[in-house]
């Protein structure tokens, strides 16, 4: 099980590292200002194969995209510079760009799976993590399932 999970993680990282979002030559692409615009931008950037891979994973597995697609969003969607999207997330209580990209990725997973986004609940979970040091609702890899 661990081996399969590791292979799946590596495959997803490789696939999403090579997708269209890595093409930084499109500097004229507008920065999303709402979550809906972010979803539309991700829909346009990602291949059907990438979207199906995201859809079929668990929500907590979106952390695997933190240094690929998540970093791209932080750097290109103005999450470090206070874009309108960053301001929207800050208003909801999500203050750090790393958390912002994580919430966008989790929300996109929910969007692809026709589930409620629950942005306020996601922000509250992040706040509890900062207050308690305990990460809620994360994937545990059972090392006994080799």
Secondary structure, DSSP 8 states (H G I E B T S, - for coil): -HHHHHHHHHHHHHHHHTSGGG-TT-TTS----SHHHHHHHHHHHS-HHHHHHHHHS-GGGGGGGTTTHHHHHHHHTTTTTT-HHHHHHHHTT--SHHHHHHHHHHHHHHHHTT----HHHHHHHHHHHHHHS---S-----GGG-
